[in-house]
Amino acid sequence: KRPIVHLAENINTLFVHGGVSHDIGIQYFAKGKEGADMLNKVWWEHSHEGKLVDFLSREDDLGHVVYELLTYRGNHPGYANWETQGEFDDDESDLDQVCATLHDMLSKMDGIDRIAVGHTPNDEVQIRCDGAFLALDSTLGRWIRGTGNEYCPGPEHFERRQGVDVARTSRNGNYRCGDIKKVCEGQIVRLDSDMSVNILTM
């Protein structure tokens, strides 16, 4: 069984794919591990393909909470308007406010001193809010680093085609695939029991 959240109690770190909004953090993680266990139990009960879509689409249900844990980006600076308008501001002018909101939420979450997320990629691991927020997605995958979420051929594809030409542009020529490198780039982290974060560059 794969959890929807994981609380690493030895390092007081809550791992979640998307993020945790202030309201959900206070309401569902005030008791720390108890809340994480409850949400994982609910997830396991509803994650079958015959139940999942209906479960995640219920606005007044735990499905909405699980959906937000998967998709929320509001713990990152610059994403204040993302949920409502799909807009991102890369100047990070709201970093202080984002961190203040995060610290207030964490102060009300038992046994949780920091949150670690993926979902929102960057070229490097981001450590924010005095170490209370870890954005760990550093686009390690060669395809997503080279072309984002586009479906583009990589080196192995050309090797299998044995010299047969493969289109690297869209049909109208407006989009061209970037090059896919042969080795991964990016960073990974090691989180130690003394709460230190060690970044390892590929």
Beta strands, then each sheet from edge to edge (+ up, - down):
strand 1: 5-8
strand 2: 13-16
strand 3: 114-117
strand 4: 126-128
strand 5: 133-135
strand 6: 187-191
strand 7: 197-201
sheet 1: 1+ 2- 3- 5- 4+
sheet 2: 6+ 7-
end
